Amino acid sequence: MAGRIRQADVEEVKARTDIADIIGERVALRPAGVGSMKGLCPFHDERSPSFNVRPQAGFYHCFGCGESGDVYSFLRRMDHLSFSEAVEKLAGRIGYALHYEDGGAAPDTTGRTRLYAANAAAAEYFRGQLSSGEAEIARRFLGERGFDAGAAAHFGVGYAPRGWSGVLTALREKGFRDDELSAAGLVSQGQRGVYDRFRGRVVWPIRDVTGQVIGFGARRLHEDDNGPKYLNTPETAVYRKANVLYGLDLAKRDISREHRVVVVEGYTDVMACHLAGITTAIATCGTAFGADHISVLRRVMGDDSAAGEVIFTFDPDAAGQKAALRAFADAKRFNAQTYVATGPEGLDPCDLRLQRGDGAVRAMVTTKAPMVEFVIGQRIAGFDLASVEGRVGALRVAAPVVAELRDPLLQPEYVRVLARRLGMDTEDVRREVTRAGRSSGESPRTDAAPSGVPEGTADSLRPTLATLPRTRDVAMERDALMGVLQFGHRMDGDIVARAVGLPFRHPGLDAVRQAVAGVDDLSRPGWAADAIGNVREPFRGLGAELLAANFPAQNDDEAVASATDLSRRLVMRALEAEKHELLGAIQRVAPDSDGGRSIRIRLREIDAERERMLAEE
């Protein structure tokens, strides 16, 4: 068994990794001040971004929930990894060979790493089998849906042979144990042992947002296959269907850039949309679209305004209508506007592309309708609007839909839309909508306090930037510390050492100062994040905020100059305070005494030092 990873390797892997790249795979980040980026926090639900990333420092901090750390802590929280697994994952990503304290490079035997490796090996095996003679039925299935070999290769589509031990034998030969294959969901347990879970099916690899294969979806091909039409990987340590979106690894870049996502219903629909140029299409994997999927998408989109678009495609049948109503219940969790796109004659994207071409798929998405209008239409479809009773009944079922709209500008507009569709007086419709809103008890959700933290308690437990006293001394200490933490690697080491070597007047800021003063090398990557980790509680959160907050400057050079000036002012403040004390002390001693002479010498030294510092400005 491998020993601990050498600390030098841990530091080297972190230094070679851009934390913004790692976090940016899951969170849409945008510039937010000098050397800082911002996005929606992946650790709590929020409407506006409070999650800051400082790539130069290798550090993140959320001003909403208080989570902070380096790239290792981010991976550990997001992927539920041990520290060693996080280091190994990043080392594998950059091709760095780790060494362990027992003297050698250890084999990759950690649990989750082995699950990822098993799934990757299985995906390679399935892809290879697609060209076999037996897979003719799978190639025909794909071809009949408009997907050639190039499309299959782009999405990694493969084939699982009909036998009971194809992938089992192949992966055993690669050194995987049966218990590892079972944990990955690749084999099932029978009375005679384990056997392949996927048999005689076309197989799609399901990847997480970083592109790692975490599971599979497989469709039945043979008439004598009594299994379900679609069979997915069961829940595993790396595959949780409530969080998984098929195609997100391919779509995330365009989703983040365009602030638009198209939610379709199946693997072939995702393929059809992407091939038709709708490269923001994704689908759920064997489960309904829900709250966890929304959280994932909001972070990838950067969903902090109403400028984005979420477009759902639903079949016009009863199941599709039910799915639309269920999606509408969750859609208000988006800041983005939500729409519904339906194909002509009820064709889904795959069939639409096959019958009418790529342009028809693009047109379907372009001619989307607001989801609220779609849901209103579904609600009133069963009523006879030619009768008074039918119109009243339709109003009663449609009014709650309009009442749920939180946008104060949209709701009155949809009151008028509903009134026109029902042929009723606008005031009557408005009164019913208001009554429906009171009955439902709808109230806008706020993000005033992180989940699980009683509002108003956080400030009393630990200091934050927002609760620091608004005095000139505290402001100078705050900004100087912020500048040193963020730009100390570019500042004059002597002036920084002198500034952070002086006691601060605010206890919280002084605790952070002490941790910074304990750092030997400000040029070492990650020093600031390490310093924050050494701040004593309850002041560590304040240190994290100082490292992540936006420093008031237009660019890096200006920030360095400003931080240097603040550090000098701290030193000057200390010199002036010392001079004031000495001038008082000299009145109490005899001028010709040793004490008096020492005080006068020190006063001359202080004046000379002040002059030198003023000359350096």
C-alpha positions as CSV (number, residue, x, y, z in Angstrom):
1,M,0.0,0.0,0.0
2,A,1.3,3.5,-0.9
3,G,2.5,5.8,1.9
4,R,1.7,9.5,2.1
5,I,2.3,11.6,-1.0
6,R,5.5,13.7,-0.7
7,Q,4.7,17.2,0.4
8,A,6.9,18.6,-2.4
9,D,4.7,16.8,-4.9
10,V,1.5,18.1,-3.3
11,E,2.8,21.7,-3.6
12,E,4.1,21.2,-7.2
13,V,0.8,19.8,-8.5
14,K,-1.0,22.7,-6.9
15,A,1.4,25.2,-8.3
16,R,1.0,23.7,-11.8
17,T,-2.8,23.8,-11.6
18,D,-4.9,26.8,-12.5
19,I,-7.7,26.8,-10.0
20,A,-9.9,28.9,-12.3
21,D,-9.7,26.0,-14.9
22,I,-10.8,23.5,-12.4
23,I,-13.6,25.6,-10.9
24,G,-14.5,26.9,-14.3
25,E,-15.5,23.4,-15.4
26,R,-18.4,23.6,-13.0
27,V,-19.1,27.3,-12.5
28,A,-19.3,30.0,-15.1
29,L,-16.7,32.5,-14.0
30,R,-16.4,36.1,-15.2
31,P,-14.0,38.9,-14.3
32,A,-14.7,40.7,-11.1
33,G,-12.0,43.1,-10.3
34,V,-8.2,43.0,-10.5
35,G,-7.1,39.4,-10.5
36,S,-10.5,38.1,-9.4
37,M,-13.3,36.1,-10.9
38,K,-16.9,35.5,-9.7
39,G,-19.7,33.1,-10.2
40,L,-22.6,31.4,-8.5
41,C,-21.6,29.4,-5.5
42,P,-21.5,25.6,-6.0
43,F,-22.0,25.0,-2.3
44,H,-25.3,26.8,-1.7
45,D,-28.2,28.0,-3.7
46,E,-28.1,31.8,-4.5
47,R,-29.7,34.2,-6.9
48,S,-26.7,36.5,-7.4
49,P,-23.0,35.5,-7.5
50,S,-21.0,35.8,-4.3
51,F,-18.4,33.1,-5.0
52,N,-15.0,34.7,-5.7
53,V,-12.0,32.9,-7.2
54,R,-8.5,34.4,-7.1
55,P,-6.4,32.4,-9.6
56,Q,-3.0,33.9,-8.7
57,A,-3.5,32.9,-5.1
58,G,-5.1,29.6,-5.9
59,F,-7.9,30.4,-3.6
60,Y,-11.8,30.7,-3.6
61,H,-14.2,32.1,-1.1
62,C,-17.9,32.5,-1.0
63,F,-19.2,35.7,0.7
64,G,-22.6,34.1,1.0
65,C,-21.9,30.8,2.8
66,G,-18.3,31.3,3.9
67,E,-16.8,28.3,2.1
68,S,-13.2,28.8,1.1
69,G,-10.1,27.0,0.3
70,D,-7.6,25.9,-2.4
71,V,-8.0,23.6,-5.4
72,Y,-7.7,20.5,-3.3
73,S,-10.5,21.5,-0.9
74,F,-12.7,22.4,-3.9
75,L,-12.3,18.9,-5.4
76,R,-12.8,17.2,-2.1
77,R,-16.1,19.1,-1.5
78,M,-17.4,18.8,-5.1
79,D,-16.4,15.2,-5.8
80,H,-16.4,13.8,-2.3
81,L,-12.7,12.8,-2.6
82,S,-10.1,12.2,0.1
83,F,-7.1,14.5,0.1
84,S,-4.9,11.9,-1.6
85,E,-7.5,11.3,-4.3
86,A,-7.8,15.0,-5.0
87,V,-4.0,15.2,-5.4
88,E,-3.9,12.1,-7.6
89,K,-6.7,13.4,-9.7
90,L,-5.0,16.6,-10.5
91,A,-1.6,14.9,-10.9
92,G,-3.2,12.6,-13.5
93,R,-4.7,15.6,-15.3
94,I,-1.4,17.3,-15.8
95,G,0.6,14.1,-16.3
96,Y,2.7,14.5,-13.1
97,A,4.2,11.4,-11.6
98,L,3.7,11.4,-7.8
99,H,6.1,9.9,-5.3
100,Y,5.2,8.5,-1.9
101,E,7.0,8.5,1.4
102,D,7.8,4.8,1.0
103,G,10.1,5.8,-1.8
104,G,8.3,4.9,-5.0
105,A,5.6,5.9,-7.3
106,A,2.5,4.1,-6.1
107,P,-0.1,2.3,-8.3
108,D,-3.4,4.1,-8.6
109,T,-5.5,2.1,-6.1
110,T,-7.8,4.6,-4.5
111,G,-11.5,3.8,-4.6
112,R,-13.0,6.6,-6.7
113,T,-10.0,6.7,-9.0
114,R,-10.5,3.1,-9.7
115,L,-14.2,3.6,-10.5
116,Y,-13.3,6.4,-13.0
117,A,-10.6,4.1,-14.5
118,A,-13.0,1.2,-14.8
119,N,-15.6,3.3,-16.5
120,A,-13.0,4.8,-18.9
121,A,-11.8,1.3,-19.8
122,A,-15.4,0.0,-20.3
123,A,-16.1,3.0,-22.6
124,E,-13.1,2.1,-24.7
125,Y,-14.2,-1.5,-24.9
126,F,-17.7,-0.6,-26.0
127,R,-16.4,1.8,-28.6
128,G,-14.2,-1.0,-30.0
129,Q,-17.1,-3.4,-30.2
130,L,-19.2,-1.1,-32.3
131,S,-17.1,-2.1,-35.4
132,S,-17.5,-5.9,-34.7
133,G,-19.7,-8.1,-36.9
134,E,-22.2,-8.6,-34.1
135,A,-22.7,-4.9,-33.8
136,E,-24.3,-4.6,-37.2
137,I,-27.7,-4.2,-35.5
138,A,-26.3,-1.3,-33.5
139,R,-24.8,0.4,-36.5
140,R,-28.1,0.0,-38.4
141,F,-30.0,1.5,-35.4
142,L,-27.7,4.5,-35.4
143,G,-27.8,4.9,-39.2
144,E,-31.6,4.7,-39.3
145,R,-31.6,7.7,-37.0
146,G,-29.2,9.7,-39.1
147,F,-25.9,9.1,-37.2
148,D,-22.9,7.9,-39.1
149,A,-19.6,6.6,-37.8
150,G,-18.3,10.1,-37.3
151,A,-21.2,11.0,-35.1
152,A,-20.9,7.8,-33.1
153,A,-17.2,8.5,-32.5
154,H,-17.9,12.1,-31.5
155,F,-20.2,11.0,-28.8
156,G,-18.3,7.9,-27.9
157,V,-21.2,5.6,-28.7
158,G,-20.4,1.9,-28.5
159,Y,-21.9,-1.6,-28.4
160,A,-22.2,-4.2,-25.6
161,P,-22.0,-7.7,-26.9
162,R,-24.8,-10.2,-26.1
163,G,-22.6,-12.5,-24.1
164,W,-22.5,-12.6,-20.3
165,S,-18.9,-11.7,-19.8
166,G,-17.6,-9.5,-22.5
167,V,-16.7,-6.4,-20.5
168,L,-16.0,-8.5,-17.4
169,T,-13.3,-10.5,-19.2
170,A,-11.8,-7.5,-20.9
171,L,-11.5,-5.5,-17.7
172,R,-10.3,-8.4,-15.7
173,E,-7.4,-8.6,-18.1
174,K,-6.7,-4.9,-17.4
175,G,-6.3,-5.7,-13.7
176,F,-9.7,-4.7,-12.4
177,R,-11.2,-6.8,-9.6
178,D,-14.8,-8.0,-9.7
179,D,-15.7,-5.9,-6.6
180,E,-14.4,-2.8,-8.4
181,L,-16.5,-3.6,-11.5
182,S,-19.5,-4.2,-9.3
183,A,-18.9,-0.9,-7.5
184,A,-18.8,0.9,-10.9
185,G,-22.1,-0.7,-11.9
186,L,-20.6,-2.5,-14.9
187,V,-21.5,-6.0,-13.7
188,S,-24.4,-7.5,-11.7
189,Q,-24.4,-10.3,-9.1
190,G,-26.1,-13.6,-9.9
191,Q,-26.2,-17.0,-8.3
192,R,-23.2,-18.2,-10.3
193,G,-21.2,-15.0,-9.8
194,V,-21.0,-11.7,-11.6
195,Y,-22.0,-11.0,-15.2
196,D,-22.2,-8.1,-17.6
197,R,-24.9,-5.6,-16.8
198,F,-25.1,-4.3,-20.4
199,R,-25.7,-7.0,-23.0
200,G,-26.7,-6.7,-26.7
201,R,-27.3,-3.0,-26.5
202,V,-26.1,0.3,-28.0
203,V,-24.3,2.1,-25.3
204,W,-23.7,5.8,-24.6
205,P,-21.0,6.9,-22.2
206,I,-22.3,9.4,-19.6
207,R,-19.6,11.9,-18.5
208,D,-19.5,14.4,-15.7
209,V,-18.9,18.1,-16.4
210,T,-15.2,17.5,-16.4
211,G,-15.4,14.9,-19.2
212,Q,-14.7,11.8,-17.0
213,V,-16.9,8.7,-17.8
214,I,-19.0,8.0,-14.8
215,G,-21.6,5.6,-16.2
216,F,-23.6,4.4,-19.2
217,G,-27.0,4.5,-20.8
218,A,-27.9,1.5,-23.0
219,R,-30.8,0.9,-25.4
220,R,-32.4,-2.5,-26.1
221,L,-31.9,-3.7,-29.7
222,H,-32.9,-7.4,-29.8
223,E,-36.5,-8.5,-29.7
224,D,-35.7,-11.3,-27.3
225,D,-34.3,-8.8,-24.8
226,N,-36.8,-8.8,-21.9
227,G,-35.1,-5.9,-20.1
228,P,-36.2,-2.3,-20.1
229,K,-36.0,-0.3,-23.2
230,Y,-33.3,1.9,-21.6
231,L,-31.0,0.7,-18.9
232,N,-28.7,3.0,-17.0
233,T,-25.8,2.6,-14.6
234,P,-27.2,2.2,-11.1
235,E,-26.3,4.7,-8.4
236,T,-22.6,4.5,-7.5
237,A,-20.1,6.6,-5.7
238,V,-19.5,8.6,-8.8
239,Y,-22.8,8.3,-10.6
240,R,-25.8,10.1,-9.1
241,K,-28.6,10.4,-11.7
242,A,-30.2,13.4,-10.0
243,N,-27.0,15.4,-10.7
244,V,-26.1,14.0,-14.1
245,L,-26.9,15.7,-17.4
246,Y,-26.0,13.9,-20.6
247,G,-24.0,16.0,-23.0
248,L,-23.0,18.7,-20.5
249,D,-19.3,18.0,-20.9
250,L,-19.7,18.9,-24.6
251,A,-22.2,21.7,-24.1
252,K,-20.9,23.5,-21.1
253,R,-18.6,26.0,-22.9
254,D,-21.4,27.2,-25.2
255,I,-23.9,27.2,-22.4
256,S,-21.6,29.5,-20.4
257,R,-20.9,31.7,-23.4
258,E,-24.5,32.0,-24.7
259,H,-26.3,31.8,-21.3
260,R,-28.7,29.4,-23.0
261,V,-29.4,25.7,-22.5
262,V,-31.8,23.4,-24.4
263,V,-33.2,20.5,-22.4
264,V,-34.2,17.5,-24.5
265,E,-35.5,14.1,-23.5
266,G,-33.0,11.5,-24.7
267,Y,-29.5,10.7,-25.9
268,T,-30.4,10.7,-29.6
269,D,-32.1,14.0,-29.2
270,V,-28.9,15.5,-27.7
271,M,-26.9,14.0,-30.6
272,A,-29.3,15.4,-33.2
273,C,-29.3,18.9,-31.7
274,H,-25.5,19.1,-31.5
275,L,-25.1,17.9,-35.1
276,A,-27.7,20.4,-36.2
277,G,-25.8,23.3,-34.5
278,I,-27.7,23.5,-31.2
279,T,-24.6,22.8,-29.2
280,T,-26.2,23.8,-25.8
281,A,-28.4,20.7,-25.7
282,I,-28.4,18.3,-22.7
283,A,-30.7,15.6,-21.3
284,T,-31.3,13.9,-18.0
285,C,-30.3,10.3,-17.6
286,G,-33.2,8.0,-16.6
287,T,-34.9,10.5,-14.3
288,A,-37.1,13.6,-14.4
289,F,-35.5,17.1,-14.7
290,G,-35.3,18.3,-11.1
291,A,-33.9,20.8,-8.6
292,D,-30.4,19.3,-8.5
293,H,-30.2,19.5,-12.3
294,I,-31.2,23.1,-12.1
295,S,-28.5,23.9,-9.5
296,V,-25.9,22.3,-11.8
297,L,-27.1,24.3,-14.9
298,R,-27.4,27.6,-13.0
299,R,-23.7,27.4,-12.1
300,V,-22.6,26.5,-15.6
301,M,-24.8,29.2,-17.2
302,G,-23.9,31.9,-14.8
303,D,-27.6,32.4,-14.1
304,D,-27.6,35.7,-12.3
305,S,-29.9,37.7,-14.5
306,A,-33.0,37.4,-16.6
307,A,-30.9,37.6,-19.8
308,G,-30.4,33.8,-20.1
309,E,-32.7,31.3,-21.7
310,V,-33.7,27.7,-20.7
311,I,-35.6,26.0,-23.5
312,F,-37.4,22.7,-22.8
313,T,-38.5,20.3,-25.5
314,F,-41.5,18.1,-24.7
315,D,-43.5,15.5,-26.6
316,P,-47.1,16.7,-27.1
317,D,-48.5,13.5,-25.6
318,A,-49.8,13.2,-22.0
319,A,-46.4,12.2,-20.6
320,G,-44.8,15.3,-22.2
321,Q,-47.5,17.6,-20.9
322,K,-47.0,16.1,-17.4
323,A,-43.3,16.7,-17.7
324,A,-43.9,20.3,-18.8
325,L,-46.0,21.0,-15.8
326,R,-43.5,19.4,-13.5
327,A,-40.7,21.5,-15.1
328,F,-42.7,24.7,-14.7
329,A,-43.0,24.0,-10.9
330,D,-39.2,24.1,-10.7
331,A,-38.5,26.7,-13.5
332,K,-38.9,29.7,-11.1
333,R,-35.6,28.6,-9.5
334,F,-34.0,30.0,-12.6
335,N,-33.3,33.7,-13.0
336,A,-33.2,33.0,-16.8
337,Q,-36.4,33.1,-18.8
338,T,-37.9,29.6,-19.5
339,Y,-39.4,28.5,-22.8
340,V,-40.9,25.4,-24.5
341,A,-40.1,24.3,-28.0
342,T,-42.2,21.7,-29.7
343,G,-41.5,20.1,-33.1
344,P,-44.1,20.1,-35.9
345,E,-46.5,17.2,-35.7
346,G,-45.0,16.3,-32.4
347,L,-41.6,15.3,-33.8
348,D,-38.8,15.1,-31.3
349,P,-35.4,16.6,-32.3
350,C,-34.0,13.3,-33.6
351,D,-37.0,12.4,-35.8
352,L,-37.3,16.1,-36.9
353,R,-33.6,16.1,-38.1
354,L,-34.0,12.8,-39.8
355,Q,-37.2,13.8,-41.7
356,R,-36.7,17.5,-42.3
357,G,-33.0,18.3,-41.8
358,D,-30.8,20.3,-39.5
359,G,-32.5,23.6,-40.3
360,A,-35.8,22.3,-39.0
361,V,-34.2,21.5,-35.6
362,R,-32.8,25.0,-35.4
363,A,-36.2,26.5,-36.4
364,M,-37.9,24.5,-33.7
365,V,-35.7,26.0,-31.0
366,T,-35.9,29.5,-32.6
367,T,-39.8,29.4,-32.5
368,K,-39.9,28.6,-28.8
369,A,-42.8,29.9,-26.7
370,P,-42.6,31.2,-23.1
371,M,-43.2,28.3,-20.7
372,V,-45.9,30.1,-18.8
373,E,-47.9,30.4,-22.1
374,F,-47.4,26.8,-22.8
375,V,-48.5,25.8,-19.3
376,I,-51.5,28.1,-19.4
377,G,-52.5,26.4,-22.7
378,Q,-52.2,23.0,-21.1
379,R,-54.3,24.0,-18.1
380,I,-57.2,25.4,-20.1
381,A,-57.1,22.9,-23.0
382,G,-59.9,20.7,-21.5
383,F,-62.4,23.5,-20.9
384,D,-65.2,24.7,-23.2
385,L,-64.4,28.4,-23.5
386,A,-67.6,29.0,-25.4
387,S,-69.5,28.5,-22.2
388,V,-69.5,30.7,-19.1
389,E,-68.9,27.7,-16.9
390,G,-66.0,26.6,-19.0
391,R,-64.3,30.1,-18.9
392,V,-64.7,30.3,-15.1
393,G,-63.3,26.8,-14.7
394,A,-60.4,27.6,-17.0
395,L,-59.7,30.8,-15.1
396,R,-59.6,29.0,-11.7
397,V,-57.0,26.5,-12.9
398,A,-54.9,29.0,-14.9
399,A,-54.8,31.8,-12.3
400,P,-52.4,30.0,-10.0
401,V,-49.9,29.8,-12.9
402,V,-49.9,33.5,-13.4
403,A,-49.8,34.1,-9.6
404,E,-46.6,32.1,-9.4
405,L,-44.8,34.6,-11.6
406,R,-42.3,36.5,-9.4
407,D,-41.4,39.2,-12.0
408,P,-43.6,42.3,-11.1
409,L,-43.5,43.3,-14.8
410,L,-44.4,40.0,-16.2
411,Q,-47.4,39.2,-14.0
412,P,-49.7,42.0,-15.1
413,E,-48.9,41.3,-18.7
414,Y,-49.9,37.7,-18.4
415,V,-53.1,38.8,-16.6
416,R,-54.0,40.5,-19.8
417,V,-52.8,37.6,-21.9
418,L,-55.0,35.2,-19.9
419,A,-58.0,37.6,-20.1
420,R,-57.7,37.7,-23.9
421,R,-57.4,33.9,-24.2
422,L,-60.5,33.4,-22.0
423,G,-62.5,36.3,-23.4
424,M,-63.0,37.7,-19.9
425,D,-62.7,41.1,-18.2
426,T,-59.1,41.9,-17.2
427,E,-60.1,43.1,-13.7
428,D,-62.0,39.8,-13.1
429,V,-58.9,37.9,-14.1
430,R,-56.6,40.1,-12.0
431,R,-58.8,39.6,-8.9
432,E,-58.7,35.8,-9.3
433,V,-54.9,35.8,-9.8
434,T,-54.5,37.9,-6.6
435,R,-56.7,35.5,-4.7
436,A,-54.8,32.5,-6.1
437,G,-51.5,34.1,-4.9
438,R,-52.9,34.6,-1.4
439,S,-54.1,31.0,-1.3
440,S,-50.8,29.6,-2.4
441,G,-48.8,31.7,0.1
442,E,-46.2,32.4,-2.6
443,S,-43.4,34.6,-1.4
444,P,-40.1,35.4,-3.1
445,R,-37.1,33.4,-2.0
446,T,-34.2,35.3,-0.5
447,D,-30.6,34.6,-0.1
448,A,-30.1,36.8,3.0
449,A,-28.5,34.0,5.1
450,P,-26.8,30.7,4.0
451,S,-28.8,27.6,4.5
452,G,-28.8,26.3,8.1
453,V,-27.5,29.7,9.5
454,P,-30.1,31.7,11.4
455,E,-30.3,35.2,10.0
456,G,-28.5,37.8,12.0
457,T,-26.3,35.3,13.9
458,A,-23.3,35.1,11.6
459,D,-22.0,38.6,12.4
460,S,-22.3,38.0,16.1
461,L,-20.2,34.8,15.9
462,R,-17.3,36.0,13.8
463,P,-16.1,39.3,12.3
464,T,-16.5,39.9,8.5
465,L,-15.5,42.7,6.2
466,A,-19.0,44.1,6.4
467,T,-18.9,44.3,10.2
468,L,-15.5,45.9,10.7
469,P,-15.6,49.3,12.4
470,R,-15.6,52.2,9.9
471,T,-12.6,54.1,11.1
472,R,-9.5,55.4,9.3
473,D,-7.1,53.1,11.1
474,V,-9.2,49.9,10.5
475,A,-9.7,50.8,6.8
476,M,-5.9,51.2,6.4
477,E,-5.2,47.9,8.1
478,R,-7.9,46.2,6.1
479,D,-6.8,47.5,2.7
480,A,-3.1,46.9,3.4
481,L,-3.7,43.3,4.4
482,M,-5.9,42.8,1.4
483,G,-3.2,44.2,-0.9
484,V,-0.4,42.1,0.7
485,L,-2.4,38.9,0.5
486,Q,-3.4,39.4,-3.1
487,F,-0.2,41.1,-4.5
488,G,2.5,40.4,-2.0
489,H,4.4,38.3,-4.5
490,R,5.1,41.4,-6.5
491,M,5.7,43.8,-3.7
492,D,9.0,44.9,-2.0
493,G,9.7,42.2,0.5
494,D,11.3,44.5,3.1
495,I,8.4,46.9,3.2
496,V,5.9,44.0,3.5
497,A,7.9,42.4,6.3
498,R,8.0,45.7,8.2
499,A,4.3,46.4,7.7
500,V,3.1,42.9,8.8
501,G,5.6,42.8,11.6
502,L,3.8,45.7,13.4
503,P,0.8,45.0,15.6
504,F,-2.6,46.1,14.3
505,R,-5.3,47.8,16.3
506,H,-8.2,45.6,15.3
507,P,-7.9,42.1,16.8
508,G,-9.4,40.3,13.8
509,L,-7.1,42.0,11.4
510,D,-4.2,41.5,13.7
511,A,-4.8,37.7,13.8
512,V,-4.6,37.7,10.0
513,R,-1.5,39.8,10.1
514,Q,0.2,37.4,12.4
515,A,-0.4,34.5,10.0
516,V,0.9,36.6,7.1
517,A,4.0,37.6,9.1
518,G,4.7,33.9,9.6
519,V,5.3,33.3,5.9
520,D,8.9,33.1,4.8
521,D,8.6,33.3,1.0
522,L,5.9,35.5,-0.6
523,S,7.0,34.3,-4.0
524,R,6.0,30.7,-3.4
525,P,2.7,29.8,-5.2
526,G,-0.2,29.4,-2.8
527,W,1.5,31.1,0.2
528,A,-1.5,33.3,0.8
529,A,-4.0,30.4,0.9
530,D,-1.7,28.6,3.3
531,A,-1.5,31.7,5.5
532,I,-5.3,31.9,5.7
533,G,-5.3,28.3,6.8
534,N,-3.1,29.3,9.7
535,V,-5.3,32.2,10.9
536,R,-6.7,31.3,14.4
537,E,-10.4,31.1,14.8
538,P,-12.8,32.9,14.9
539,F,-10.9,35.1,12.4
540,R,-10.1,32.7,9.6
541,G,-13.2,33.7,7.7
542,L,-12.2,37.3,7.8
543,G,-8.8,36.3,6.3
544,A,-10.5,34.4,3.5
545,E,-12.6,37.5,2.7
546,L,-9.5,39.7,2.6
547,L,-7.9,37.3,0.1
548,A,-10.9,37.0,-2.1
549,A,-12.4,40.6,-2.0
550,N,-11.9,43.0,-4.8
551,F,-8.9,45.3,-4.2
552,P,-9.7,48.9,-5.3
553,A,-7.5,49.3,-8.3
554,Q,-7.8,49.5,-12.1
555,N,-5.0,47.0,-12.9
556,D,-2.2,44.9,-11.4
557,D,0.4,47.6,-11.5
558,E,-1.8,50.1,-9.8
559,A,-2.8,47.5,-7.2
560,V,0.9,46.8,-6.4
561,A,1.6,50.5,-6.1
562,S,-1.4,51.1,-3.9
563,A,-0.7,48.1,-1.6
564,T,2.9,49.2,-1.3
565,D,1.8,52.7,-0.3
566,L,-0.6,51.3,2.3
567,S,2.2,49.2,3.8
568,R,4.4,52.3,4.0
569,R,1.6,54.2,5.7
570,L,1.4,51.5,8.3
571,V,5.1,51.8,9.0
572,M,4.8,55.6,9.1
573,R,1.9,55.3,11.5
574,A,4.0,53.1,13.8
575,L,6.9,55.6,13.6
576,E,4.7,58.5,14.4
577,A,3.1,56.7,17.4
578,E,6.6,55.8,18.7
579,K,7.7,59.4,18.3
580,H,4.7,60.7,20.1
581,E,5.4,58.4,23.0
582,L,9.1,59.3,23.1
583,L,8.3,63.1,23.1
584,G,6.2,62.5,26.2
585,A,8.8,60.3,27.8
586,I,11.6,62.9,27.3
587,Q,9.8,65.3,29.5
588,R,10.1,62.9,32.4
589,V,13.8,62.3,32.3
590,A,16.9,64.5,32.8
591,P,18.3,65.7,29.5
592,D,21.9,64.7,30.3
593,S,20.9,61.2,31.6
594,D,21.6,58.1,29.7
595,G,17.8,57.7,29.2
596,G,17.5,61.2,27.8
597,R,20.4,60.7,25.4
598,S,18.9,57.4,24.2
599,I,15.5,59.0,23.5
600,R,17.0,61.8,21.5
601,I,19.1,59.4,19.4
602,R,16.0,57.3,18.7
603,L,14.0,60.5,17.8
604,R,16.7,61.4,15.3
605,E,16.6,57.9,13.8
606,I,12.8,58.1,13.5
607,D,13.0,61.4,11.7
608,A,15.7,60.1,9.3
609,E,13.6,56.9,8.7
610,R,10.5,58.9,7.9
611,E,12.5,61.1,5.5
612,R,13.8,58.0,3.7
613,M,10.3,56.6,3.3
614,L,8.9,59.8,2.1
615,A,11.6,60.0,-0.5
616,E,10.8,56.5,-1.7
617,E,7.2,57.4,-2.5
